[in-house]
Amino acid sequence: MKVTLFISGIIIGVGLGYLLIPSSSANTKINSESIKTQVISRADTDRESGNWGILDKYTYDQACTYGTEDMFTAYVELMPGQSVHPPHRHAEEEFLFIIDGTGVWTVDGKEQFEAKSGDLLYASPWKWHGVQNTGTETMTFFFLKWNNKEVSPPAEPEGAHVKINN
């Protein structure tokens, strides 16, 4: 079941045309001619980790496809009680698919409703969003974040882009 849900999330991304790029070219601006259809192994990702868990970067903010730019894709293993970062907002659109685990969503500034395996978040530009693992097991999820070529995001709103709890 978990594998089926994960594969469904990948199919959604591929079906929307978000092709992956090689990790070796991730640190430079890439044009659509340099992207090719391929599979990227998790072993070939750039791994980032902290007390919150592990983030495997498949593509970076500079990645481009036929219809996207500034694309970032990653797989996350989130430890109990943690979040990768506080609720935030940004110009890019984003999908986040929970593969396994439970937690709490923040969506459009509203907090404290259940996040669970099989949930798919879509965050439009500049809308507050985030997820925190409130379960006792590791939460896993995959996300895709991007801008669209030739379609500008809405104007940047005033104020902070990350919520800081006092």
Backbone as JSON Lines, residues from 0, in Angstrom:
{"i":0,"aa":"M","n":[0.83,-1.2,0.0],"ca":[0.0,0.0,0.0],"c":[0.86,1.26,0.0]}
{"i":1,"aa":"K","n":[1.9,1.29,0.89],"ca":[2.77,2.46,0.96],"c":[3.5,2.67,-0.36]}
{"i":2,"aa":"V","n":[3.97,1.58,-0.95],"ca":[4.68,1.68,-2.23],"c":[3.73,2.19,-3.3]}
{"i":3,"aa":"T","n":[2.48,1.7,-3.3],"ca":[1.5,2.16,-4.27],"c":[1.24,3.65,-4.12]}
{"i":4,"aa":"L","n":[1.12,4.13,-2.88],"ca":[0.89,5.56,-2.65],"c":[2.08,6.38,-3.11]}
{"i":5,"aa":"F","n":[3.29,5.9,-2.82],"ca":[4.47,6.62,-3.25],"c":[4.55,6.68,-4.77]}
{"i":6,"aa":"I","n":[4.31,5.56,-5.42],"ca":[4.33,5.52,-6.89],"c":[3.26,6.44,-7.46]}
{"i":7,"aa":"S","n":[2.09,6.49,-6.81],"ca":[1.04,7.4,-7.26],"c":[1.51,8.85,-7.2]}
{"i":8,"aa":"G","n":[2.22,9.2,-6.16],"ca":[2.75,10.56,-6.05],"c":[3.75,10.87,-7.15]}
{"i":9,"aa":"I","n":[4.59,9.92,-7.46],"ca":[5.56,10.11,-8.54],"c":[4.83,10.25,-9.88]}
{"i":10,"aa":"I","n":[3.82,9.42,-10.11],"ca":[3.07,9.49,-11.37],"c":[2.4,10.84,-11.51]}
{"i":11,"aa":"I","n":[1.88,11.39,-10.41],"ca":[1.27,12.72,-10.46],"c":[2.29,13.73,-10.97]}
{"i":12,"aa":"G","n":[3.48,13.7,-10.4],"ca":[4.52,14.64,-10.82],"c":[4.93,14.45,-12.27]}
{"i":13,"aa":"V","n":[5.15,13.22,-12.66],"ca":[5.54,12.95,-14.04],"c":[4.41,13.3,-14.99]}
{"i":14,"aa":"G","n":[3.19,12.97,-14.6],"ca":[2.03,13.27,-15.43],"c":[1.85,14.76,-15.64]}
{"i":15,"aa":"L","n":[2.3,15.56,-14.69],"ca":[2.22,17.01,-14.82],"c":[3.4,17.58,-15.6]}
{"i":16,"aa":"G","n":[4.33,16.73,-15.99],"ca":[5.42,17.17,-16.84],"c":[6.65,17.65,-16.1]}
{"i":17,"aa":"Y","n":[6.83,17.26,-14.85],"ca":[7.98,17.72,-14.09],"c":[9.08,16.67,-14.18]}
{"i":18,"aa":"L","n":[9.87,16.74,-15.26],"ca":[10.95,15.8,-15.49],"c":[12.11,16.09,-14.56]}
{"i":19,"aa":"L","n":[12.84,15.06,-14.22],"ca":[13.95,15.21,-13.29],"c":[15.24,15.51,-14.03]}
{"i":20,"aa":"I","n":[16.19,16.15,-13.34],"ca":[17.48,16.47,-13.94],"c":[18.6,15.76,-13.18]}
{"i":21,"aa":"P","n":[19.75,15.63,-13.78],"ca":[20.86,14.99,-13.08],"c":[21.36,15.85,-11.92]}
{"i":22,"aa":"S","n":[21.72,15.2,-10.81],"ca":[22.18,15.95,-9.65],"c":[23.49,16.66,-9.92]}
{"i":23,"aa":"S","n":[24.29,16.22,-10.85],"ca":[25.57,16.86,-11.13],"c":[25.4,18.26,-11.7]}
{"i":24,"aa":"S","n":[24.25,18.58,-12.28],"ca":[24.05,19.9,-12.85],"c":[23.2,20.79,-11.97]}
{"i":25,"aa":"A","n":[22.97,20.38,-10.74],"ca":[22.02,21.08,-9.88],"c":[22.49,22.46,-9.43]}
{"i":26,"aa":"N","n":[23.77,22.72,-9.4],"ca":[24.24,23.99,-8.89],"c":[24.36,25.08,-9.95]}
{"i":27,"aa":"T","n":[23.93,24.83,-11.16],"ca":[23.99,25.83,-12.21],"c":[22.6,26.01,-12.81]}
{"i":28,"aa":"K","n":[22.36,27.19,-13.37],"ca":[21.1,27.45,-14.05],"c":[21.06,26.56,-15.3]}
{"i":29,"aa":"I","n":[20.01,25.79,-15.45],"ca":[19.9,24.83,-16.53],"c":[18.79,25.26,-17.45]}
{"i":30,"aa":"N","n":[19.02,25.21,-18.74],"ca":[17.94,25.51,-19.67],"c":[17.25,24.23,-20.1]}
{"i":31,"aa":"S","n":[16.08,24.35,-20.71],"ca":[15.28,23.17,-21.03],"c":[15.97,22.23,-21.99]}
{"i":32,"aa":"E","n":[16.92,22.73,-22.82],"ca":[17.63,21.83,-23.74],"c":[18.52,20.84,-23.01]}
{"i":33,"aa":"S","n":[18.96,21.16,-21.8],"ca":[19.88,20.27,-21.1],"c":[19.19,19.17,-20.3]}
{"i":34,"aa":"I","n":[17.88,19.21,-20.23],"ca":[17.15,18.22,-19.45],"c":[16.83,17.01,-20.32]}
{"i":35,"aa":"K","n":[17.02,15.84,-19.75],"ca":[16.68,14.63,-20.48],"c":[15.83,13.73,-19.58]}
{"i":36,"aa":"T","n":[15.05,12.88,-20.2],"ca":[14.24,11.92,-19.45],"c":[15.17,10.88,-18.85]}
{"i":37,"aa":"Q","n":[15.01,10.61,-17.56],"ca":[15.89,9.67,-16.87],"c":[15.31,9.3,-15.52]}
{"i":38,"aa":"V","n":[15.95,8.36,-14.87],"ca":[15.62,7.98,-13.49],"c":[16.8,8.4,-12.63]}
{"i":39,"aa":"I","n":[16.51,9.02,-11.5],"ca":[17.55,9.38,-10.55],"c":[17.4,8.47,-9.34]}
{"i":40,"aa":"S","n":[18.43,7.73,-9.03],"ca":[18.44,6.84,-7.88],"c":[18.55,7.66,-6.6]}
{"i":41,"aa":"R","n":[17.91,7.2,-5.56],"ca":[18.03,7.89,-4.27],"c":[19.48,7.94,-3.83]}
{"i":42,"aa":"A","n":[20.25,6.92,-4.19],"ca":[21.68,6.89,-3.84],"c":[22.45,8.04,-4.49]}
{"i":43,"aa":"D","n":[21.91,8.62,-5.57],"ca":[22.58,9.71,-6.28],"c":[22.09,11.09,-5.87]}
{"i":44,"aa":"T","n":[21.21,11.18,-4.88],"ca":[20.71,12.48,-4.44],"c":[21.73,13.17,-3.54]}
{"i":45,"aa":"D","n":[21.53,14.45,-3.36],"ca":[22.34,15.23,-2.43],"c":[21.6,15.23,-1.1]}
{"i":46,"aa":"R","n":[22.17,14.6,-0.09],"ca":[21.5,14.44,1.2],"c":[21.84,15.57,2.16]}
{"i":47,"aa":"E","n":[20.79,16.06,2.81],"ca":[20.92,17.07,3.86],"c":[20.27,16.47,5.09]}
{"i":48,"aa":"S","n":[20.86,16.7,6.27],"ca":[20.25,16.14,7.47],"c":[20.42,17.09,8.64]}
{"i":49,"aa":"G","n":[19.61,16.86,9.65],"ca":[19.64,17.64,10.88],"c":[18.91,16.87,11.95]}
{"i":50,"aa":"N","n":[18.71,17.5,13.12],"ca":[17.98,16.81,14.19],"c":[16.54,16.53,13.79]}
{"i":51,"aa":"W","n":[16.04,17.21,12.76],"ca":[14.68,17.02,12.25],"c":[14.56,15.77,11.37]}
{"i":52,"aa":"G","n":[15.67,15.32,10.75],"ca":[15.61,14.14,9.9],"c":[16.52,14.23,8.7]}
{"i":53,"aa":"I","n":[16.07,13.64,7.56],"ca":[16.87,13.56,6.34],"c":[16.07,14.11,5.17]}
{"i":54,"aa":"L","n":[16.74,14.87,4.28],"ca":[16.14,15.38,3.07],"c":[17.05,14.98,1.9]}
{"i":55,"aa":"D","n":[16.52,14.19,0.97],"ca":[17.26,13.79,-0.22],"c":[16.8,14.64,-1.39]}
{"i":56,"aa":"K","n":[17.7,15.49,-1.91],"ca":[17.37,16.42,-3.01],"c":[17.54,15.71,-4.35]}
{"i":57,"aa":"Y","n":[16.45,15.59,-5.08],"ca":[16.5,15.03,-6.43],"c":[16.78,16.11,-7.45]}
{"i":58,"aa":"T","n":[16.14,17.26,-7.32],"ca":[16.42,18.43,-8.15],"c":[16.48,19.64,-7.23]}
{"i":59,"aa":"Y","n":[17.05,20.73,-7.72],"ca":[17.27,21.92,-6.91],"c":[16.45,23.08,-7.42]}
{"i":60,"aa":"D","n":[16.46,24.18,-6.69],"ca":[15.69,25.36,-7.06],"c":[15.98,25.87,-8.46]}
{"i":61,"aa":"Q","n":[17.15,25.58,-9.02],"ca":[17.5,26.07,-10.34],"c":[17.05,25.13,-11.46]}
{"i":62,"aa":"A","n":[16.48,24.0,-11.15],"ca":[16.1,23.01,-12.17],"c":[15.02,23.55,-13.1]}
{"i":63,"aa":"C","n":[15.1,23.2,-14.37],"ca":[14.12,23.62,-15.37],"c":[13.66,22.42,-16.18]}
{"i":64,"aa":"T","n":[12.4,22.44,-16.6],"ca":[11.86,21.47,-17.53],"c":[11.22,22.25,-18.66]}
{"i":65,"aa":"Y","n":[10.53,21.57,-19.54],"ca":[9.87,22.23,-20.66],"c":[8.97,23.37,-20.2]}
{"i":66,"aa":"G","n":[8.18,23.15,-19.15],"ca":[7.22,24.17,-18.72],"c":[7.48,24.78,-17.36]}
{"i":67,"aa":"T","n":[8.59,24.35,-16.7],"ca":[8.85,24.86,-15.35],"c":[10.25,25.47,-15.24]}
{"i":68,"aa":"E","n":[10.41,26.25,-14.19],"ca":[11.73,26.74,-13.8],"c":[11.77,26.82,-12.28]}
{"i":69,"aa":"D","n":[12.96,26.94,-11.75],"ca":[13.13,27.03,-10.29],"c":[12.46,25.86,-9.58]}
{"i":70,"aa":"M","n":[12.6,24.66,-10.14],"ca":[11.95,23.48,-9.57],"c":[12.86,22.81,-8.54]}
{"i":71,"aa":"F","n":[12.25,22.35,-7.46],"ca":[12.95,21.64,-6.38],"c":[12.12,20.43,-6.01]}
{"i":72,"aa":"T","n":[12.72,19.25,-6.02],"ca":[12.04,18.03,-5.61],"c":[12.89,17.31,-4.57]}
{"i":73,"aa":"A","n":[12.23,16.71,-3.59],"ca":[12.98,16.01,-2.54],"c":[12.1,15.0,-1.82]}
{"i":74,"aa":"Y","n":[12.76,14.02,-1.23],"ca":[12.15,13.01,-0.37],"c":[12.63,13.31,1.04]}
{"i":75,"aa":"V","n":[11.7,13.29,2.02],"ca":[12.02,13.66,3.39],"c":[11.64,12.54,4.35]}
{"i":76,"aa":"E","n":[12.54,12.27,5.3],"ca":[12.27,11.42,6.45],"c":[12.28,12.35,7.66]}
{"i":77,"aa":"L","n":[11.1,12.58,8.24],"ca":[10.93,13.57,9.31],"c":[10.74,12.87,10.65]}
{"i":78,"aa":"M","n":[11.6,13.19,11.6],"ca":[11.57,12.56,12.92],"c":[10.35,13.01,13.73]}
{"i":79,"aa":"P","n":[9.89,12.17,14.69],"ca":[8.76,12.55,15.55],"c":[9.0,13.88,16.26]}
{"i":80,"aa":"G","n":[7.95,14.71,16.29],"ca":[8.02,16.0,16.96],"c":[8.69,17.09,16.15]}
{"i":81,"aa":"Q","n":[9.1,16.8,14.93],"ca":[9.88,17.75,14.15],"c":[9.15,18.26,12.91]}
{"i":82,"aa":"S","n":[9.67,19.35,12.36],"ca":[9.3,19.86,11.04],"c":[10.6,20.26,10.36]}
{"i":83,"aa":"V","n":[10.62,20.25,9.03],"ca":[11.83,20.66,8.32],"c":[12.11,22.13,8.61]}
{"i":84,"aa":"H","n":[11.05,22.94,8.63],"ca":[11.12,24.35,8.97],"c":[9.72,24.8,9.38]}
{"i":85,"aa":"P","n":[9.57,25.97,9.99],"ca":[8.24,26.43,10.4],"c":[7.34,26.66,9.19]}
{"i":86,"aa":"P","n":[6.02,26.79,9.4],"ca":[5.13,27.14,8.29],"c":[5.7,28.35,7.55]}
{"i":87,"aa":"H","n":[5.54,28.33,6.23],"ca":[6.19,29.33,5.39],"c":[5.35,29.6,4.14]}
{"i":88,"aa":"R","n":[5.79,30.55,3.33],"ca":[5.15,30.85,2.05],"c":[6.23,31.27,1.06]}
{"i":89,"aa":"H","n":[5.97,31.03,-0.21],"ca":[6.93,31.36,-1.26],"c":[6.2,31.51,-2.58]}
{"i":90,"aa":"A","n":[6.9,32.05,-3.58],"ca":[6.3,32.32,-4.88],"c":[5.99,31.05,-5.67]}
{"i":91,"aa":"E","n":[6.72,29.98,-5.42],"ca":[6.52,28.74,-6.17],"c":[5.25,28.01,-5.77]}
{"i":92,"aa":"E","n":[4.66,27.28,-6.72],"ca":[3.59,26.33,-6.41],"c":[4.26,25.1,-5.82]}
{"i":93,"aa":"E","n":[3.49,24.31,-5.04],"ca":[4.08,23.13,-4.41],"c":[3.05,22.03,-4.22]}
{"i":94,"aa":"F","n":[3.48,20.79,-4.44],"ca":[2.75,19.6,-4.03],"c":[3.59,18.9,-2.98]}
{"i":95,"aa":"L","n":[2.95,18.4,-1.91],"ca":[3.62,17.61,-0.89],"c":[2.75,16.39,-0.64]}
{"i":96,"aa":"F","n":[3.32,15.19,-0.85],"ca":[2.58,13.93,-0.71],"c":[3.15,13.15,0.47]}
{"i":97,"aa":"I","n":[2.3,12.86,1.48],"ca":[2.74,12.09,2.64],"c":[2.66,10.6,2.3]}
{"i":98,"aa":"I","n":[3.81,9.95,2.39],"ca":[3.91,8.52,2.11],"c":[3.54,7.72,3.35]}
{"i":99,"aa":"D","n":[4.09,8.13,4.49],"ca":[3.85,7.38,5.72],"c":[3.96,8.33,6.91]}
{"i":100,"aa":"G","n":[3.17,8.05,7.94],"ca":[3.24,8.81,9.17],"c":[2.03,9.69,9.4]}
{"i":101,"aa":"T","n":[2.05,10.37,10.54],"ca":[0.96,11.27,10.91],"c":[1.55,12.56,11.46]}
{"i":102,"aa":"G","n":[0.76,13.61,11.37],"ca":[1.22,14.89,11.86],"c":[0.12,15.91,11.82]}
{"i":103,"aa":"V","n":[0.53,17.17,11.74],"ca":[-0.39,18.3,11.72],"c":[-0.03,19.19,10.53]}
{"i":104,"aa":"W","n":[-1.04,19.55,9.76],"ca":[-0.88,20.48,8.64],"c":[-1.06,21.92,9.12]}
{"i":105,"aa":"T","n":[-0.38,22.84,8.47],"ca":[-0.72,24.25,8.47],"c":[-1.03,24.58,7.02]}
{"i":106,"aa":"V","n":[-2.25,25.03,6.74],"ca":[-2.66,25.35,5.38],"c":[-3.39,26.7,5.4]}
{"i":107,"aa":"D","n":[-2.88,27.63,4.62],"ca":[-3.46,28.97,4.51],"c":[-3.64,29.62,5.89]}
{"i":108,"aa":"G","n":[-2.65,29.39,6.77],"ca":[-2.65,30.0,8.08],"c":[-3.43,29.24,9.14]}
{"i":109,"aa":"K","n":[-4.18,28.2,8.74],"ca":[-4.97,27.41,9.71],"c":[-4.14,26.21,10.15]}
{"i":110,"aa":"E","n":[-4.02,26.06,11.46],"ca":[-3.2,25.0,12.01],"c":[-4.06,23.94,12.7]}
{"i":111,"aa":"Q","n":[-3.4,22.84,13.02],"ca":[-3.96,21.81,13.88],"c":[-5.05,20.96,13.26]}
{"i":112,"aa":"F","n":[-4.86,20.53,12.02],"ca":[-5.71,19.45,11.54],"c":[-4.82,18.34,11.02]}
{"i":113,"aa":"E","n":[-5.31,17.12,11.13],"ca":[-4.51,15.92,10.94],"c":[-3.9,15.8,9.54]}
{"i":114,"aa":"A","n":[-2.62,15.45,9.52],"ca":[-1.9,15.08,8.3],"c":[-1.65,13.58,8.4]}
{"i":115,"aa":"K","n":[-1.93,12.86,7.32],"ca":[-1.78,11.4,7.38],"c":[-1.34,10.83,6.04]}
{"i":116,"aa":"S","n":[-0.9,9.6,6.09],"ca":[-0.46,8.87,4.9],"c":[-1.51,8.96,3.79]}
{"i":117,"aa":"G","n":[-1.06,9.29,2.58],"ca":[-1.96,9.41,1.44],"c":[-2.45,10.81,1.19]}
{"i":118,"aa":"D","n":[-2.22,11.76,2.12],"ca":[-2.63,13.15,1.91],"c":[-1.73,13.81,0.87]}
{"i":119,"aa":"L","n":[-2.34,14.67,0.06],"ca":[-1.6,15.46,-0.93],"c":[-1.93,16.93,-0.7]}
{"i":120,"aa":"L","n":[-0.94,17.72,-0.36],"ca":[-1.1,19.16,-0.19],"c":[-0.76,19.84,-1.51]}
{"i":121,"aa":"Y","n":[-1.59,20.78,-1.93],"ca":[-1.22,21.72,-2.99],"c":[-1.19,23.1,-2.35]}
{"i":122,"aa":"A","n":[-0.06,23.8,-2.49],"ca":[0.06,25.17,-1.99],"c":[0.25,26.1,-3.18]}
{"i":123,"aa":"S","n":[-0.68,27.02,-3.36],"ca":[-0.55,28.0,-4.43],"c":[0.44,29.08,-3.99]}
{"i":124,"aa":"P","n":[0.91,29.92,-4.92],"ca":[1.92,30.92,-4.57],"c":[1.49,31.81,-3.39]}
{"i":125,"aa":"W","n":[2.43,31.98,-2.49],"ca":[2.33,32.88,-1.33],"c":[1.31,32.45,-0.28]}
{"i":126,"aa":"K","n":[0.82,31.21,-0.33],"ca":[-0.1,30.72,0.71],"c":[0.71,30.02,1.8]}
{"i":127,"aa":"W","n":[0.37,30.31,3.06],"ca":[1.06,29.69,4.19],"c":[0.81,28.18,4.19]}
{"i":128,"aa":"H","n":[1.87,27.4,4.43],"ca":[1.73,25.95,4.5],"c":[2.91,25.36,5.28]}
{"i":129,"aa":"G","n":[2.7,24.16,5.77],"ca":[3.74,23.43,6.49],"c":[3.17,22.15,7.06]}
{"i":130,"aa":"V","n":[4.06,21.28,7.5],"ca":[3.65,20.03,8.15],"c":[4.63,19.73,9.27]}
{"i":131,"aa":"Q","n":[4.09,19.2,10.36],"ca":[4.91,18.78,11.5],"c":[4.55,17.35,11.84]}
{"i":132,"aa":"N","n":[5.56,16.53,12.13],"ca":[5.35,15.15,12.54],"c":[4.97,15.15,14.02]}
{"i":133,"aa":"T","n":[3.72,14.81,14.31],"ca":[3.27,14.71,15.71],"c":[3.1,13.26,16.14]}
{"i":134,"aa":"G","n":[3.44,12.34,15.24],"ca":[3.33,10.91,15.55],"c":[4.53,10.4,16.32]}
{"i":135,"aa":"T","n":[4.55,9.09,16.54],"ca":[5.64,8.46,17.27],"c":[6.64,7.78,16.33]}
{"i":136,"aa":"E","n":[6.32,7.73,15.04],"ca":[7.19,7.12,14.03],"c":[7.67,8.19,13.05]}
{"i":137,"aa":"T","n":[8.67,7.84,12.26],"ca":[9.17,8.74,11.23],"c":[8.09,8.98,10.18]}
{"i":138,"aa":"M","n":[7.92,10.24,9.79],"ca":[7.01,10.6,8.69],"c":[7.86,10.7,7.43]}
{"i":139,"aa":"T","n":[7.35,10.17,6.32],"ca":[8.04,10.31,5.05],"c":[7.13,11.02,4.06]}
{"i":140,"aa":"F","n":[7.72,11.91,3.26],"ca":[6.95,12.59,2.22],"c":[7.85,12.99,1.06]}
{"i":141,"aa":"F","n":[7.22,13.28,-0.07],"ca":[7.9,13.73,-1.28],"c":[7.26,15.04,-1.69]}
{"i":142,"aa":"F","n":[8.08,16.02,-2.09],"ca":[7.49,17.28,-2.55],"c":[8.1,17.75,-3.86]}
{"i":143,"aa":"L","n":[7.29,18.52,-4.6],"ca":[7.7,19.19,-5.84],"c":[7.31,20.65,-5.7]}
{"i":144,"aa":"K","n":[8.25,21.55,-5.95],"ca":[8.02,22.99,-5.85],"c":[8.58,23.63,-7.12]}
{"i":145,"aa":"W","n":[7.83,24.55,-7.75],"ca":[8.25,25.1,-9.03],"c":[7.57,26.42,-9.35]}
{"i":146,"aa":"N","n":[8.17,27.15,-10.3],"ca":[7.54,28.28,-10.98],"c":[7.25,27.84,-12.41]}
{"i":147,"aa":"N","n":[6.27,28.46,-13.02],"ca":[5.92,28.15,-14.4],"c":[6.6,29.13,-15.35]}
{"i":148,"aa":"K","n":[7.13,28.61,-16.44],"ca":[7.73,29.49,-17.44],"c":[6.65,30.36,-18.07]}
{"i":149,"aa":"E","n":[6.97,31.61,-18.28],"ca":[6.1,32.58,-18.95],"c":[4.8,32.87,-18.2]}
{"i":150,"aa":"V","n":[4.71,32.44,-16.94],"ca":[3.57,32.78,-16.07],"c":[4.17,33.29,-14.77]}
{"i":151,"aa":"S","n":[4.06,34.58,-14.55],"ca":[4.64,35.17,-13.34],"c":[3.79,34.83,-12.12]}
{"i":152,"aa":"P","n":[4.43,34.58,-10.98],"ca":[3.65,34.37,-9.75],"c":[2.99,35.68,-9.33]}
{"i":153,"aa":"P","n":[2.0,35.61,-8.47],"ca":[1.38,36.83,-7.94],"c":[2.43,37.69,-7.24]}
{"i":154,"aa":"A","n":[2.11,38.95,-7.05],"ca":[3.01,39.88,-6.38],"c":[3.33,39.38,-4.97]}
{"i":155,"aa":"E","n":[4.54,39.6,-4.55],"ca":[4.98,39.19,-3.22],"c":[4.24,39.99,-2.16]}
{"i":156,"aa":"P","n":[3.61,39.31,-1.2],"ca":[2.9,40.05,-0.14],"c":[3.89,40.64,0.86]}
{"i":157,"aa":"E","n":[3.43,41.63,1.58],"ca":[4.26,42.22,2.63],"c":[4.36,41.27,3.81]}
{"i":158,"aa":"G","n":[5.38,41.46,4.6],"ca":[5.53,40.69,5.82],"c":[6.49,39.52,5.68]}
{"i":159,"aa":"A","n":[6.66,38.81,6.77],"ca":[7.57,37.67,6.83],"c":[7.07,36.52,5.97]}
{"i":160,"aa":"H","n":[7.99,35.63,5.62],"ca":[7.62,34.46,4.84],"c":[7.8,33.16,5.63]}
{"i":161,"aa":"V","n":[8.21,33.28,6.89],"ca":[8.34,32.13,7.78],"c":[7.7,32.53,9.1]}
{"i":162,"aa":"K","n":[6.86,31.64,9.66],"ca":[6.23,31.91,10.95],"c":[7.19,31.46,12.06]}
{"i":163,"aa":"I","n":[7.45,32.36,12.99],"ca":[8.3,32.07,14.13],"c":[7.4,32.04,15.37]}
{"i":164,"aa":"N","n":[7.43,30.89,16.07],"ca":[6.66,30.77,17.3],"c":[7.44,31.41,18.44]}
{"i":165,"aa":"N","n":[6.79,32.21,19.24],"ca":[7.45,32.87,20.38],"c":[7.38,32.03,21.6]}
